[in-house]
Amino acid sequence: MTTLAMRKPHADRGMEGMVAKWYASNTAEMLKEYVELARRISNEIPEGSSVLEVAPGPGYFCIELAKLGSYSITGLDISHTFVKMAAKKAAEAGVCVDFKQGSASKMPLQNNSFDFLLCRAAFKNFADPVGALQEMSRVLRPGGRGLIIDLKRDASPDEVSRQVDGMGLSTMNRILTKLAFKTMLIKSAYTRQEFQQMLAQAQFSSVDIREEKIGLEVAMTK
Ligand SMILES: C[S@@+](CC[C@H](N)C(=O)[O-])C[C@H]1O[C@@H](n2cnc3c(N)ncnc32)[C@H](O)[C@@H]1O
C-alpha cells in the first residue's frame, strides 16, 4: 500500500485512493485496538503534551487520543489522500488534530517540538528508515519519547495467522489481511537486530526494544 501511496504520478492517485479506502474500512473494523492504544498513551503522557503521529493513515489513533484530553496533536503522512481522509474524520468526530502532508524522512516540523511521538504499522514501509529515525530524534524535545510499533520479520507464520484471526475482521478482510501479511508486510519488516543497527545512527539517549508475538515495540528517549 505504501509504495503506492508514495508514488507521485496522477495515474497512480486513483489506485492510491482505492487502497486508502480499503485500508481505512479494514482498520475501522479494529477500532478497539486504536481506542486501547490511545488510552494506554494517554495514561503515560501529561495533559497539554505535544504529540506527533508519524504516518497516521486514516488518523484513528490521533482522533481517539484527542477525545481523551487536551493534547496538541499533529499527524504527518506522505499520502495526500490519507491526509484529506483523516482531516475529514477528525472534523466529523468534533476533535482538533493538525493533519499535515510530508515525509517521515524530511519532516516539515520544527526541532525539539514534541513531547511524544508514535509510529504504528508504518515504519517498515519507509524508503529511508534511518533518515526517519534521525528526524524523529530531531523533532522530539530533549527527554521526549518516541514509540514505534510494527511487525517483526522473524514472526512465525502460525502466530501471524492466529493474530489476524483475533482482529475481529469480517471473513473477506481476514483473508485479504492474511494474504497482505504473508506476501508483503512481514517481508518488509525488520528484526530487533536491524532496529538496533539503525538506531545506532540516530541520536537517542536510550532505547528499549520489546518483542511481542508478531511485532516489536521500540521505545526511544531523546
Ligand atoms: C499501514 S498505514 C498505517 C496507518 C496508521 N499508522 C495505522 O496504524 O493505522 C501506513 C501509512 O504510512 C504512510 N507512509 C508511508 N511512507 C511514508 C513516509 N515516508 N512518510 C510519511 N508517511 C508514510 C502511508 O501513507 C500510510 O498512511
The ligand as a MOL file (V3000), in Angstrom:
LIG
                    3D

  0  0  0     0  0            999 V3000
M  V30 BEGIN CTAB
M  V30 COUNTS 27 29 0 0 0
M  V30 BEGIN ATOM
M  V30 1 C -0.3490 0.7980 7.0650 0
M  V30 2 S -0.6110 2.5200 7.1240 0 CHG=1
M  V30 3 C -0.6050 2.7740 8.8800 0
M  V30 4 C -1.5020 3.8920 9.2890 0
M  V30 5 C -1.6580 4.1030 10.8110 0
M  V30 6 N -0.4130 4.3620 11.4630 0
M  V30 7 C -2.3690 2.9680 11.4650 0
M  V30 8 O -1.8450 2.4290 12.4440 0
M  V30 9 O -3.4610 2.6110 11.0350 0 CHG=-1
M  V30 10 C 0.9750 3.1450 6.6280 0
M  V30 11 C 0.9950 4.6530 6.4230 0
M  V30 12 O 2.3450 5.0720 6.1970 0
M  V30 13 C 2.3080 6.1930 5.3190 0
M  V30 14 N 3.6750 6.4100 4.8090 0
M  V30 15 C 4.4180 5.5730 4.0520 0
M  V30 16 N 5.6290 6.0970 3.8150 0
M  V30 17 C 5.6770 7.2820 4.4650 0
M  V30 18 C 6.6710 8.2780 4.6420 0
M  V30 19 N 7.8820 8.1630 4.0850 0
M  V30 20 N 6.3840 9.3550 5.3650 0
M  V30 21 C 5.1550 9.5020 5.9510 0
M  V30 22 N 4.1700 8.5850 5.8270 0
M  V30 23 C 4.4190 7.4880 5.1060 0
M  V30 24 C 1.2690 5.7650 4.2950 0
M  V30 25 O 0.7990 6.8190 3.5150 0
M  V30 26 C 0.2090 5.1540 5.2190 0
M  V30 27 O -0.6920 6.1340 5.6600 0
M  V30 END ATOM
M  V30 BEGIN BOND
M  V30 1 1 1 2
M  V30 2 1 2 3
M  V30 3 1 2 10
M  V30 4 1 3 4
M  V30 5 1 4 5
M  V30 6 1 5 6
M  V30 7 1 5 7
M  V30 8 2 7 8
M  V30 9 1 7 9
M  V30 10 1 10 11
M  V30 11 1 11 12
M  V30 12 1 11 26
M  V30 13 1 12 13
M  V30 14 1 13 14
M  V30 15 1 13 24
M  V30 16 1 14 15
M  V30 17 1 14 23
M  V30 18 2 15 16
M  V30 19 1 16 17
M  V30 20 1 17 18
M  V30 21 2 17 23
M  V30 22 1 18 19
M  V30 23 2 18 20
M  V30 24 1 20 21
M  V30 25 2 21 22
M  V30 26 1 22 23
M  V30 27 1 24 25
M  V30 28 1 24 26
M  V30 29 1 26 27
M  V30 END BOND
M  V30 END CTAB
M  END
